Every structure is written in structure tokens, then in C-alpha cells.
Amino acid sequence: MGNMNIKSTEAREEGFDAQTEALFGSSLFGPMNDPDVLWEESGNRRGKRRRPIVRRLALAGSLSLFAVLAWWVIDAGLDRSVQQKRAGLAEEIELYLNQGDLQRVTRFMTELQSTRVASRKDPHSDLILRADAMLFRYLDADPQRRQRLQPLLDRSDPQSSADRVLATALLCSRAQRLAMVDALQKAEQAQVRNPTAAYLIGTALQQAGDADGAARAFARASDRGPDNLLLLAGLANFEHWLGRDDQSQIIAEQMRDEDPKSPWTQMVSSQLTGEMKEELHDVLPPVAYAELCLGQALRVLKKGQGEDASSWLDRAAEAVHWQIPFLSDYADRLEQAGYRDAVKSWTRSEKFRDKIPTTGGKKDNILAMHREE
């Protein structure tokens, strides 16, 4: 009975060996077929059973290796799939940045950042910096964005990518941006379909009082983004600054034809009519609402109502969270319009001093210079 059990066991083992060789081929276990290689024939039944045990161990190892290789292949495929998806999202962000559609940029940015591959350098990191800076400058003025971006941009070298140059310029005031015109011109040449560099050059030259240079830069920007409503709003403001309200009206009509519900269209329409509807506070992005408040401040200053102007300027500052780059721009534009005394009154007010502490005499921005005179 015992011999029959042993023979039955050996038969099952030989059958298992045959199945193993059929599955993987005899070459994988070829050396194990020769008992002289792995063990000595001793007539001991326990010794004879060592061959299938070794084969089973080898099979387990092979299956483990197969599992690892399969996982690697699947993981590599998933990684490629994620990278392809992220590349598509990056293209969408680039497209909508060039079109000035920041609401869609926000949506695609969220999706792109949620699929980041942590094991390698992100090939879209500079684009993300530029997009984040655009959202800060023209959408929400979120202080946390600036705090997150500034250290990354401070480490940029002179050979930074065009995206990093643009991101840096977007975080600056117009006065600071003037020192970056050369770098912005290189960025403009590097990104021939992007109107942002030319537009930023225009704002810097406008700040410097170079109306002709600003007009040429804005024209180049317009050629690259003829339907960019954000850019068109800036052009309308520029024409108003030049005293050419008829041209501003033409631009406003173009914007209404393009998208009458766009926040930029509503902002320009309100600026030109002088209407300041309360619901615009909830409709417009914070930066656009602040622009409207600045326009109202200029409007009441023309009427000699200085106290009302300070109130509107405070509302503009609150909309942009009292961020220095914006406040510097507002002070500059008031000065250019001939209201230097209004700037002094505003920047020396108790509320302003409470929000923007004195910098110890350091003249690091136009606000400090106004305060110290």
C-alpha cells in the first residue's frame, strides 16, 4: 500500500514536470533533468523527490520575476498614458492663456496639477508658473499665489525660459517691469504666438510715458491675439489714457460682439459709461473690479471730490488684497493723470499705513517714496 502511494506521488510529480516543461520549455529547467548535476542517486526515496521540489522553487521564482516584469510594463504604460494626458492639458492651457480665457486656464490647471508625476522633473513646470502668475495678475490677486511663486522665480537665472521671464514680469509693478523690457523682447521672439510679452512691454512703456513705443507694442500684441478680450480691455484703457475715447468705444464694440458676458467686456463697458453697478462686485474677478474702482476714483477726482476718491481707492486695494504691485500701479496712474496730491493723501492715510507698514525709510517702491516725501 505504501509503495502504491509513493508511485502515485511520483506519477503526479512527473505529470507536474511535464506541464511545467510544456509551459516554459525544457530549456528553462534543462540542467535539472540530469540528476547527476543536482544530486547523487542514493536510492533514497526522499532524495529522489528533491528534483521536483527544486523545480517548484524555480517555478515560483520565475513566476515572481514574470509578475515584476508585467508590473513594470503596465506601470510604464500607465506612466506614458499620464504623460500624454498632461501634455494635452498643457496644450489647452497654452491655448487659453494666449486667448486670455483665464477661467478655462484655472480649470485645466487644476487637472494638470492633480495628475503630476512626482518621480521625475515636470516638463510643464515653467508653463504652470506662467499660468499661475497670469491668474494672480489678471484674475484674483491671491497673496498665496504670489507667496508660492516668488521664491521659485527668485531662483531664476538670466538664461531663464520665456515662461519664467513672463511670470516674473507679471508679479512686478509696471515701474519694475520697465527694467525687464530687454528680457521681455527676447521672450516675445521665443513665443511667436503668445501676445503676453508684447502686451507687458506696452504696459511698461506706457508707465514710462513712451506713448509711441507702447502703441507699437500693443499693436504687436493685438496682431497675435486679436480675439483676446483681456488684451483688448488693456488696449481700451490705453486709448482712454491717450484721450481717444472714440477708439475705446470701437474696441468696446468689438468686445461686445465677441462675448458680451465676458467680465472684461463688462468692465470696459462700465468704465466708458461711468456706471458702477453694485452687482459687478460679485460678477467681475477681483482684479477687474479693482480696475473699475480705480476708474471711479479718477472720475470723482476730476470733479474735485478727493475724499470720495480715497474711498474708491480703498475699495480697489481691498479687491486685490492690498498687494504692493497693484497699489504701485494705481499710484503711478493717478500721478500720470495729474493727481499727485491725491496719491500722497491716500498713501499717508491711517488705513493705508495700517495695511502697508512703513518700510523703515527704504525706498523700494513708489508707495514708500510717496510716504516719505
C-alpha positions, 0 to 999 in steps of 0.5 A: 500500500505504501509503495502504491502511494509513493508511485502515485506521488511520483506519477503526479510529480512527473505529470507536474514536470511535464506541464511545467516543461510544456509551459516554459520549455525544457530549456528553462529547467534543462540542467535539472533533468540530469540528476547527476548535476543536482544530486547523487542517486542514493536510492533514497526515496526522499532524495529522489523527490528533491528534483521536483521540489527544486523545480517548484522553487524555480517555478515560483521564482520565475513566476515572481520575476514574470509578475515584476516584469508585467508590473513594470510594463503596465506601470510604464504604460500607465506612466506614458498614458499620464504623460500624454494626458498632461501634455494635452492639458498643457496644450489647452492651457497654452491655448487659453492663456494666449486667448486670455480665457483665464477661467478655462486656464484655472480649470485645466490647471487644476487637472494638470496639477492633480495628475503630476508625476512626482518621480521625475522633473515636470516638463510643464513646470515653467508653463504652470508658473506662467499660468499661475502668475497670469491668474494672480495678475489678471484674475484674483490677486491671491497673496498665496499665489504670489507667496508660492511663486516668488521664491521659485522665480527668485531662483531664476537665472538670466538664461531663464525660459520665456515662461519664467521671464513672463511670470516674473514680469507679471508679479512686478509693478509696471515701474519694475517691469520697465527694467525687464523690457530687454528680457521681455523682447527676447521672450516675445521672439521665443513665443511667436504666438503668445501676445503676453510679452508684447502686451507687458512691454506696452504696459511698461512703456506706457508707465514710462510715458513712451506713448509711441513705443507702447502703441507699437507694442500693443499693436504687436500684441493685438496682431497675435491675439486679436480675439483676446478680450483681456488684451483688448480691455488693456488696449481700451484703457490705453486709448482712454489714457491717450484721450481717444475715447472714440477708439475705446468705444470701437474696441468696446464694440468689438468686445461686445460682439465677441462675448458680451458676458465676458467680465472684461467686456463688462468692465470696459463697458462700465468704465466708458459709461461711468456706471458702477453697478453694485452687482459687478462686485460679485460678477467681475474677478477681483482684479477687474473690479479693482480696475473699475474702482480705480476708474471711479476714483479718477472720475470723482477726482476730476470733479474735485471730490478727493475724499470720495476718491480715497474711498474708491481707492480703498475699495480697489486695494481691498479687491486685490488684497492690498498687494504692493504691485497693484497699489504701485500701479494705481499710484503711478496712474493717478500721478500720470493723470495729474493727481499727485496730491491725491496719491500722497493723501491716500498713501499717508492715510491711517488705513493705508499705513495700517495695511502697508507698514512703513518700510523703515525709510527704504525706498523700494517702491513708489508707495514708500517714496510717496510716504516719505516725501 
